[in-house]
Each structure stands twice: as C-alpha cells, then as structure tokens.
Amino acid sequence: MSSLEAQTLRHFIESQDQVSRYILLLHYYDELTTKEIGLVLDLSESYVSKRLGHLQQQAQQQLLLCRSASKTKASTASLSAIA
C-alpha cells in the first residue's frame, strides 16, 4: 500500500462518526468479530455486520478514486516529459 493510499484510508476513518470509527478499529486493529464488536458497543451483530460492509464499500471506493487520481497524475507527468 502506498503512502497516498494509507493517507486516504486514514482520512476516511477520521471522517466517520464515532461508532463507525470504533467498528473499523475494533474489527481491523483488534481483530474482533462482528458479534464481539456488538457486545462491546452494545449493538446488534446484524447492525455491526451491515455497517462494516457499508464502510468497506466506501473505503474501497475512496481507494479506487485515489488510485485513479494517482494514475492520471503519472500519465500527465509522462506526457509532459515527452513534450
């Protein structure tokens, strides 16, 4: 993962509401299951699972945008070098 991608993910996590940040951190950092996260945050496992899935989709979209922007910049730089 590039530093730009890491920055993008960090910004994505920081831009989420508190519960969403906790869900992400408990799942990916502490490696808790959705059931365990539900117990810790007093939420249903179903809610945690749905929220985690939605957050994963959003994060993937952000990374795709980051990669697209990165490729566009690289292409522009290559074209500038040729000209």
Biopython code that builds the backbone (N, CA, C, O; Angstrom):
import numpy as np
from Bio.PDB.StructureBuilder import StructureBuilder

atoms = [
    (1, "MET", "N", (0.842, -1.170, 0.000)),
    (1, "MET", "CA", (0.000, 0.000, 0.000)),
    (1, "MET", "C", (0.891, 1.238, 0.000)),
    (1, "MET", "O", (1.836, 1.340, 0.782)),
    (2, "SER", "N", (0.576, 2.162, -0.878)),
    (2, "SER", "CA", (1.378, 3.380, -0.961)),
    (2, "SER", "C", (1.036, 4.321, 0.196)),
    (2, "SER", "O", (0.019, 4.161, 0.871)),
    (3, "SER", "N", (1.902, 5.291, 0.401)),
    (3, "SER", "CA", (1.641, 6.251, 1.482)),
    (3, "SER", "C", (0.405, 7.097, 1.172)),
    (3, "SER", "O", (-0.302, 7.522, 2.085)),
    (4, "LEU", "N", (0.142, 7.342, -0.121)),
    (4, "LEU", "CA", (-1.058, 8.083, -0.505)),
    (4, "LEU", "C", (-2.312, 7.282, -0.175)),
    (4, "LEU", "O", (-3.306, 7.842, 0.287)),
    (5, "GLU", "N", (-2.266, 5.976, -0.410)),
    (5, "GLU", "CA", (-3.401, 5.117, -0.070)),
    (5, "GLU", "C", (-3.599, 5.064, 1.448)),
    (5, "GLU", "O", (-4.731, 5.102, 1.930)),
    (6, "ALA", "N", (-2.515, 4.980, 2.184)),
    (6, "ALA", "CA", (-2.597, 4.966, 3.648)),
    (6, "ALA", "C", (-3.186, 6.280, 4.155)),
    (6, "ALA", "O", (-4.004, 6.279, 5.074)),
    (7, "GLN", "N", (-2.779, 7.384, 3.568)),
    (7, "GLN", "CA", (-3.328, 8.694, 3.931)),
    (7, "GLN", "C", (-4.821, 8.757, 3.622)),
    (7, "GLN", "O", (-5.603, 9.287, 4.411)),
    (8, "THR", "N", (-5.205, 8.217, 2.482)),
    (8, "THR", "CA", (-6.605, 8.205, 2.079)),
    (8, "THR", "C", (-7.432, 7.410, 3.079)),
    (8, "THR", "O", (-8.506, 7.854, 3.486)),
    (9, "LEU", "N", (-6.944, 6.236, 3.480)),
    (9, "LEU", "CA", (-7.663, 5.424, 4.458)),
    (9, "LEU", "C", (-7.729, 6.111, 5.822)),
    (9, "LEU", "O", (-8.758, 6.063, 6.497)),
    (10, "ARG", "N", (-6.644, 6.742, 6.217)),
    (10, "ARG", "CA", (-6.624, 7.452, 7.499)),
    (10, "ARG", "C", (-7.668, 8.573, 7.484)),
    (10, "ARG", "O", (-8.418, 8.745, 8.445)),
    (11, "HIS", "N", (-7.707, 9.322, 6.397)),
    (11, "HIS", "CA", (-8.685, 10.400, 6.271)),
    (11, "HIS", "C", (-10.106, 9.833, 6.268)),
    (11, "HIS", "O", (-11.005, 10.401, 6.889)),
    (12, "PHE", "N", (-10.306, 8.719, 5.572)),
    (12, "PHE", "CA", (-11.622, 8.085, 5.526)),
    (12, "PHE", "C", (-12.076, 7.707, 6.934)),
    (12, "PHE", "O", (-13.212, 7.992, 7.315)),
    (13, "ILE", "N", (-11.213, 7.080, 7.696)),
    (13, "ILE", "CA", (-11.561, 6.658, 9.058)),
    (13, "ILE", "C", (-11.861, 7.881, 9.932)),
    (13, "ILE", "O", (-12.840, 7.891, 10.677)),
    (14, "GLU", "N", (-11.020, 8.900, 9.836)),
    (14, "GLU", "CA", (-11.209, 10.094, 10.648)),
    (14, "GLU", "C", (-12.497, 10.837, 10.306)),
    (14, "GLU", "O", (-13.046, 11.540, 11.155)),
    (15, "SER", "N", (-12.985, 10.691, 9.073)),
    (15, "SER", "CA", (-14.187, 11.406, 8.653)),
    (15, "SER", "C", (-15.484, 10.698, 9.072)),
    (15, "SER", "O", (-16.576, 11.234, 8.885)),
    (16, "GLN", "N", (-15.357, 9.502, 9.633)),
    (16, "GLN", "CA", (-16.539, 8.733, 10.038)),
    (16, "GLN", "C", (-17.025, 9.168, 11.420)),
    (16, "GLN", "O", (-16.281, 9.754, 12.207)),
    (17, "ASP", "N", (-18.301, 8.862, 11.692)),
    (17, "ASP", "CA", (-18.827, 9.130, 13.030)),
    (17, "ASP", "C", (-18.142, 8.196, 14.028)),
    (17, "ASP", "O", (-17.472, 7.240, 13.639)),
    (18, "GLN", "N", (-18.316, 8.482, 15.301)),
    (18, "GLN", "CA", (-17.593, 7.764, 16.349)),
    (18, "GLN", "C", (-17.873, 6.262, 16.337)),
    (18, "GLN", "O", (-16.944, 5.464, 16.467)),
    (19, "VAL", "N", (-19.127, 5.866, 16.185)),
    (19, "VAL", "CA", (-19.467, 4.441, 16.190)),
    (19, "VAL", "C", (-18.809, 3.731, 15.009)),
    (19, "VAL", "O", (-18.274, 2.633, 15.167)),
    (20, "SER", "N", (-18.845, 4.343, 13.841)),
    (20, "SER", "CA", (-18.233, 3.733, 12.655)),
    (20, "SER", "C", (-16.728, 3.583, 12.828)),
    (20, "SER", "O", (-16.154, 2.563, 12.445)),
    (21, "ARG", "N", (-16.084, 4.602, 13.408)),
    (21, "ARG", "CA", (-14.638, 4.514, 13.666)),
    (21, "ARG", "C", (-14.348, 3.359, 14.618)),
    (21, "ARG", "O", (-13.419, 2.584, 14.394)),
    (22, "TYR", "N", (-15.137, 3.245, 15.671)),
    (22, "TYR", "CA", (-14.941, 2.148, 16.612)),
    (22, "TYR", "C", (-15.109, 0.797, 15.928)),
    (22, "TYR", "O", (-14.319, -0.119, 16.155)),
    (23, "ILE", "N", (-16.130, 0.672, 15.097)),
    (23, "ILE", "CA", (-16.363, -0.594, 14.390)),
    (23, "ILE", "C", (-15.147, -0.948, 13.538)),
    (23, "ILE", "O", (-14.663, -2.079, 13.575)),
    (24, "LEU", "N", (-14.661, 0.017, 12.777)),
    (24, "LEU", "CA", (-13.494, -0.232, 11.922)),
    (24, "LEU", "C", (-12.261, -0.601, 12.740)),
    (24, "LEU", "O", (-11.563, -1.563, 12.419)),
    (25, "LEU", "N", (-11.997, 0.160, 13.792)),
    (25, "LEU", "CA", (-10.798, -0.084, 14.586)),
    (25, "LEU", "C", (-10.877, -1.402, 15.351)),
    (25, "LEU", "O", (-9.897, -2.144, 15.425)),
    (26, "LEU", "N", (-12.035, -1.685, 15.912)),
    (26, "LEU", "CA", (-12.180, -2.950, 16.642)),
    (26, "LEU", "C", (-12.059, -4.148, 15.709)),
    (26, "LEU", "O", (-11.515, -5.184, 16.089)),
    (27, "HIS", "N", (-12.566, -4.006, 14.491)),
    (27, "HIS", "CA", (-12.506, -5.119, 13.545)),
    (27, "HIS", "C", (-11.096, -5.311, 12.972)),
    (27, "HIS", "O", (-10.564, -6.421, 12.978)),
    (28, "TYR", "N", (-10.498, -4.223, 12.480)),
    (28, "TYR", "CA", (-9.217, -4.352, 11.791)),
    (28, "TYR", "C", (-8.006, -4.266, 12.721)),
    (28, "TYR", "O", (-7.000, -4.930, 12.471)),
    (29, "TYR", "N", (-8.078, -3.476, 13.774)),
    (29, "TYR", "CA", (-6.922, -3.344, 14.661)),
    (29, "TYR", "C", (-6.941, -4.404, 15.756)),
    (29, "TYR", "O", (-5.941, -5.075, 16.009)),
    (30, "ASP", "N", (-8.100, -4.541, 16.402)),
    (30, "ASP", "CA", (-8.210, -5.506, 17.497)),
    (30, "ASP", "C", (-8.664, -6.884, 17.037)),
    (30, "ASP", "O", (-8.694, -7.828, 17.826)),
    (31, "GLU", "N", (-9.016, -6.998, 15.761)),
    (31, "GLU", "CA", (-9.420, -8.259, 15.130)),
    (31, "GLU", "C", (-10.606, -8.925, 15.829)),
    (31, "GLU", "O", (-10.645, -10.145, 15.984)),
    (32, "LEU", "N", (-11.575, -8.098, 16.248)),
    (32, "LEU", "CA", (-12.779, -8.644, 16.859)),
    (32, "LEU", "C", (-13.781, -9.038, 15.782)),
    (32, "LEU", "O", (-13.794, -8.456, 14.697)),
    (33, "THR", "N", (-14.613, -10.015, 16.078)),
    (33, "THR", "CA", (-15.684, -10.417, 15.165)),
    (33, "THR", "C", (-16.831, -9.424, 15.288)),
    (33, "THR", "O", (-16.860, -8.607, 16.208)),
    (34, "THR", "N", (-17.775, -9.501, 14.355)),
    (34, "THR", "CA", (-18.929, -8.612, 14.429)),
    (34, "THR", "C", (-19.742, -8.871, 15.703)),
    (34, "THR", "O", (-20.303, -7.943, 16.286)),
    (35, "LYS", "N", (-19.801, -10.113, 16.122)),
    (35, "LYS", "CA", (-20.511, -10.452, 17.349)),
    (35, "LYS", "C", (-19.834, -9.795, 18.554)),
    (35, "LYS", "O", (-20.501, -9.218, 19.413)),
    (36, "GLU", "N", (-18.505, -9.888, 18.608)),
    (36, "GLU", "CA", (-17.749, -9.296, 19.713)),
    (36, "GLU", "C", (-17.873, -7.772, 19.713)),
    (36, "GLU", "O", (-18.011, -7.155, 20.769)),
    (37, "ILE", "N", (-17.822, -7.178, 18.536)),
    (37, "ILE", "CA", (-17.964, -5.721, 18.435)),
    (37, "ILE", "C", (-19.340, -5.303, 18.938)),
    (37, "ILE", "O", (-19.471, -4.311, 19.654)),
    (38, "GLY", "N", (-20.364, -6.064, 18.560)),
    (38, "GLY", "CA", (-21.714, -5.785, 19.029)),
    (38, "GLY", "C", (-21.803, -5.803, 20.543)),
    (38, "GLY", "O", (-22.462, -4.954, 21.143)),
    (39, "LEU", "N", (-21.145, -6.765, 21.155)),
    (39, "LEU", "CA", (-21.153, -6.852, 22.613)),
    (39, "LEU", "C", (-20.433, -5.656, 23.246)),
    (39, "LEU", "O", (-20.909, -5.081, 24.225)),
    (40, "VAL", "N", (-19.292, -5.294, 22.680)),
    (40, "VAL", "CA", (-18.506, -4.179, 23.216)),
    (40, "VAL", "C", (-19.267, -2.857, 23.090)),
    (40, "VAL", "O", (-19.273, -2.049, 24.019)),
    (41, "LEU", "N", (-19.907, -2.641, 21.936)),
    (41, "LEU", "CA", (-20.568, -1.359, 21.670)),
    (41, "LEU", "C", (-22.062, -1.374, 21.982)),
    (41, "LEU", "O", (-22.752, -0.376, 21.774)),
    (42, "ASP", "N", (-22.554, -2.490, 22.472)),
    (42, "ASP", "CA", (-23.976, -2.650, 22.768)),
    (42, "ASP", "C", (-24.835, -2.409, 21.521)),
    (42, "ASP", "O", (-25.811, -1.659, 21.549)),
    (43, "LEU", "N", (-24.437, -3.069, 20.432)),
    (43, "LEU", "CA", (-25.155, -3.010, 19.158)),
    (43, "LEU", "C", (-25.458, -4.438, 18.726)),
    (43, "LEU", "O", (-24.805, -5.382, 19.172)),
    (44, "SER", "N", (-26.449, -4.588, 17.859)),
    (44, "SER", "CA", (-26.742, -5.932, 17.370)),
    (44, "SER", "C", (-25.651, -6.373, 16.394)),
    (44, "SER", "O", (-25.049, -5.553, 15.702)),
    (45, "GLU", "N", (-25.414, -7.662, 16.355)),
    (45, "GLU", "CA", (-24.423, -8.212, 15.419)),
    (45, "GLU", "C", (-24.827, -7.879, 13.991)),
    (45, "GLU", "O", (-23.973, -7.592, 13.152)),
    (46, "SER", "N", (-26.125, -7.916, 13.711)),
    (46, "SER", "CA", (-26.632, -7.604, 12.380)),
    (46, "SER", "C", (-26.281, -6.168, 11.975)),
    (46, "SER", "O", (-25.831, -5.921, 10.856)),
    (47, "TYR", "N", (-26.491, -5.233, 12.896)),
    (47, "TYR", "CA", (-26.168, -3.834, 12.601)),
    (47, "TYR", "C", (-24.675, -3.677, 12.330)),
    (47, "TYR", "O", (-24.276, -3.021, 11.368)),
    (48, "VAL", "N", (-23.859, -4.279, 13.179)),
    (48, "VAL", "CA", (-22.403, -4.170, 13.032)),
    (48, "VAL", "C", (-21.977, -4.751, 11.679)),
    (48, "VAL", "O", (-21.155, -4.161, 10.978)),
    (49, "SER", "N", (-22.532, -5.894, 11.324)),
    (49, "SER", "CA", (-22.191, -6.546, 10.065)),
    (49, "SER", "C", (-22.570, -5.671, 8.868)),
    (49, "SER", "O", (-21.780, -5.496, 7.941)),
    (50, "LYS", "N", (-23.779, -5.131, 8.899)),
    (50, "LYS", "CA", (-24.232, -4.265, 7.791)),
    (50, "LYS", "C", (-23.397, -2.998, 7.727)),
    (50, "LYS", "O", (-22.999, -2.571, 6.643)),
    (51, "ARG", "N", (-23.131, -2.399, 8.862)),
    (51, "ARG", "CA", (-22.351, -1.157, 8.894)),
    (51, "ARG", "C", (-20.928, -1.405, 8.416)),
    (51, "ARG", "O", (-20.372, -0.603, 7.665)),
    (52, "LEU", "N", (-20.343, -2.505, 8.848)),
    (52, "LEU", "CA", (-18.984, -2.843, 8.426)),
    (52, "LEU", "C", (-18.927, -3.055, 6.919)),
    (52, "LEU", "O", (-18.001, -2.585, 6.257)),
    (53, "GLY", "N", (-19.910, -3.759, 6.377)),
    (53, "GLY", "CA", (-19.952, -3.965, 4.925)),
    (53, "GLY", "C", (-20.063, -2.663, 4.166)),
    (53, "GLY", "O", (-19.395, -2.471, 3.151)),
    (54, "HIS", "N", (-20.902, -1.770, 4.652)),
    (54, "HIS", "CA", (-21.067, -0.464, 4.012)),
    (54, "HIS", "C", (-19.765, 0.346, 4.092)),
    (54, "HIS", "O", (-19.360, 0.975, 3.115)),
    (55, "LEU", "N", (-19.129, 0.324, 5.237)),
    (55, "LEU", "CA", (-17.866, 1.047, 5.414)),
    (55, "LEU", "C", (-16.770, 0.480, 4.510)),
    (55, "LEU", "O", (-15.961, 1.230, 3.963)),
    (56, "GLN", "N", (-16.747, -0.834, 4.355)),
    (56, "GLN", "CA", (-15.763, -1.464, 3.480)),
    (56, "GLN", "C", (-15.968, -1.015, 2.033)),
    (56, "GLN", "O", (-14.999, -0.738, 1.325)),
    (57, "GLN", "N", (-17.225, -0.944, 1.593)),
    (57, "GLN", "CA", (-17.519, -0.484, 0.234)),
    (57, "GLN", "C", (-17.079, 0.962, 0.042)),
    (57, "GLN", "O", (-16.476, 1.304, -0.975)),
    (58, "GLN", "N", (-17.380, 1.802, 1.015)),
    (58, "GLN", "CA", (-16.978, 3.202, 0.931)),
    (58, "GLN", "C", (-15.458, 3.343, 0.885)),
    (58, "GLN", "O", (-14.932, 4.143, 0.113)),
    (59, "ALA", "N", (-14.763, 2.579, 1.698)),
    (59, "ALA", "CA", (-13.297, 2.644, 1.729)),
    (59, "ALA", "C", (-12.716, 2.190, 0.388)),
    (59, "ALA", "O", (-11.768, 2.791, -0.116)),
    (60, "GLN", "N", (-13.284, 1.135, -0.182)),
    (60, "GLN", "CA", (-12.815, 0.659, -1.487)),
    (60, "GLN", "C", (-13.021, 1.726, -2.553)),
    (60, "GLN", "O", (-12.157, 1.921, -3.408)),
    (61, "GLN", "N", (-14.157, 2.421, -2.512)),
    (61, "GLN", "CA", (-14.407, 3.495, -3.477)),
    (61, "GLN", "C", (-13.386, 4.611, -3.323)),
    (61, "GLN", "O", (-12.889, 5.147, -4.313)),
    (62, "GLN", "N", (-13.076, 4.960, -2.086)),
    (62, "GLN", "CA", (-12.077, 6.002, -1.841)),
    (62, "GLN", "C", (-10.708, 5.592, -2.379)),
    (62, "GLN", "O", (-9.995, 6.409, -2.963)),
    (63, "LEU", "N", (-10.344, 4.322, -2.180)),
    (63, "LEU", "CA", (-9.053, 3.842, -2.690)),
    (63, "LEU", "C", (-9.027, 3.827, -4.212)),
    (63, "LEU", "O", (-8.005, 4.156, -4.815)),
    (64, "LEU", "N", (-10.130, 3.452, -4.834)),
    (64, "LEU", "CA", (-10.203, 3.476, -6.299)),
    (64, "LEU", "C", (-10.036, 4.898, -6.822)),
    (64, "LEU", "O", (-9.320, 5.119, -7.799)),
    (65, "LEU", "N", (-10.684, 5.851, -6.187)),
    (65, "LEU", "CA", (-10.528, 7.251, -6.578)),
    (65, "LEU", "C", (-9.090, 7.712, -6.405)),
    (65, "LEU", "O", (-8.551, 8.428, -7.249)),
    (66, "CYS", "N", (-8.477, 7.297, -5.309)),
    (66, "CYS", "CA", (-7.081, 7.649, -5.033)),
    (66, "CYS", "C", (-6.163, 7.082, -6.121)),
    (66, "CYS", "O", (-5.282, 7.775, -6.631)),
    (67, "ARG", "N", (-6.384, 5.820, -6.463)),
    (67, "ARG", "CA", (-5.551, 5.175, -7.485)),
    (67, "ARG", "C", (-5.766, 5.812, -8.853)),
    (67, "ARG", "O", (-4.813, 5.985, -9.612)),
    (68, "SER", "N", (-7.011, 6.161, -9.174)),
    (68, "SER", "CA", (-7.310, 6.806, -10.453)),
    (68, "SER", "C", (-6.614, 8.155, -10.542)),
    (68, "SER", "O", (-6.017, 8.491, -11.565)),
    (69, "ALA", "N", (-6.694, 8.920, -9.467)),
    (69, "ALA", "CA", (-6.041, 10.230, -9.442)),
    (69, "ALA", "C", (-4.533, 10.083, -9.566)),
    (69, "ALA", "O", (-3.872, 10.878, -10.233)),
    (70, "SER", "N", (-4.005, 9.066, -8.923)),
    (70, "SER", "CA", (-2.569, 8.816, -8.964)),
    (70, "SER", "C", (-2.117, 8.452, -10.383)),
    (70, "SER", "O", (-1.079, 8.927, -10.846)),
    (71, "LYS", "N", (-2.894, 7.611, -11.068)),
    (71, "LYS", "CA", (-2.569, 7.223, -12.444)),
    (71, "LYS", "C", (-2.683, 8.412, -13.389)),
    (71, "LYS", "O", (-1.873, 8.563, -14.303)),
    (72, "THR", "N", (-3.692, 9.261, -13.168)),
    (72, "THR", "CA", (-3.871, 10.444, -14.007)),
    (72, "THR", "C", (-2.680, 11.375, -13.859)),
    (72, "THR", "O", (-2.183, 11.908, -14.851)),
    (73, "LYS", "N", (-2.215, 11.575, -12.625)),
    (73, "LYS", "CA", (-1.050, 12.426, -12.393)),
    (73, "LYS", "C", (0.191, 11.843, -13.053)),
    (73, "LYS", "O", (0.994, 12.578, -13.628)),
    (74, "ALA", "N", (0.352, 10.527, -12.971)),
    (74, "ALA", "CA", (1.518, 9.869, -13.574)),
    (74, "ALA", "C", (1.458, 10.003, -15.097)),
    (74, "ALA", "O", (2.480, 10.255, -15.735)),
    (75, "SER", "N", (0.274, 9.836, -15.678)),
    (75, "SER", "CA", (0.125, 9.967, -17.127)),
    (75, "SER", "C", (0.417, 11.385, -17.574)),
    (75, "SER", "O", (1.087, 11.595, -18.585)),
    (76, "THR", "N", (-0.077, 12.353, -16.836)),
    (76, "THR", "CA", (0.160, 13.757, -17.163)),
    (76, "THR", "C", (1.650, 14.070, -17.077)),
    (76, "THR", "O", (2.184, 14.781, -17.928)),
    (77, "ALA", "N", (2.314, 13.554, -16.074)),
    (77, "ALA", "CA", (3.764, 13.778, -15.905)),
    (77, "ALA", "C", (4.521, 13.140, -17.065)),
    (77, "ALA", "O", (5.488, 13.715, -17.562)),
    (78, "SER", "N", (4.087, 11.949, -17.502)),
    (78, "SER", "CA", (4.751, 11.278, -18.619)),
    (78, "SER", "C", (4.577, 12.062, -19.904)),
    (78, "SER", "O", (5.517, 12.202, -20.686)),
    (79, "LEU", "N", (3.378, 12.571, -20.121)),
    (79, "LEU", "CA", (3.118, 13.358, -21.326)),
    (79, "LEU", "C", (3.905, 14.662, -21.302)),
    (79, "LEU", "O", (4.386, 15.118, -22.339)),
    (80, "SER", "N", (4.037, 15.255, -20.137)),
    (80, "SER", "CA", (4.814, 16.485, -20.015)),
    (80, "SER", "C", (6.281, 16.223, -20.323)),
    (80, "SER", "O", (6.948, 17.067, -20.922)),
    (81, "ALA", "N", (6.784, 15.073, -19.924)),
    (81, "ALA", "CA", (8.177, 14.739, -20.166)),
    (81, "ALA", "C", (8.454, 14.527, -21.656)),
    (81, "ALA", "O", (9.542, 14.825, -22.149)),
    (82, "ILE", "N", (7.445, 14.005, -22.360)),
    (82, "ILE", "CA", (7.595, 13.739, -23.794)),
    (82, "ILE", "C", (7.594, 15.062, -24.568)),
    (82, "ILE", "O", (8.349, 15.223, -25.527)),
    (83, "ALA", "N", (6.759, 15.992, -24.157)),
    (83, "ALA", "CA", (6.600, 17.256, -24.886)),
    (83, "ALA", "C", (7.740, 18.146, -24.658)),
    (83, "ALA", "O", (7.776, 19.254, -25.193)),
]
sb = StructureBuilder()
sb.init_structure("model")
sb.init_model(0)
sb.init_chain("A")
sb.init_seg("    ")
for serial, (resi, resn, name, xyz) in enumerate(atoms, 1):
    if name == "N":
        sb.init_residue(resn, " ", resi, " ")
    sb.init_atom(name, np.array(xyz, "f"), 0.0, 1.0, " ", f" {name:<3s}", serial, name[0])
structure = sb.get_structure()
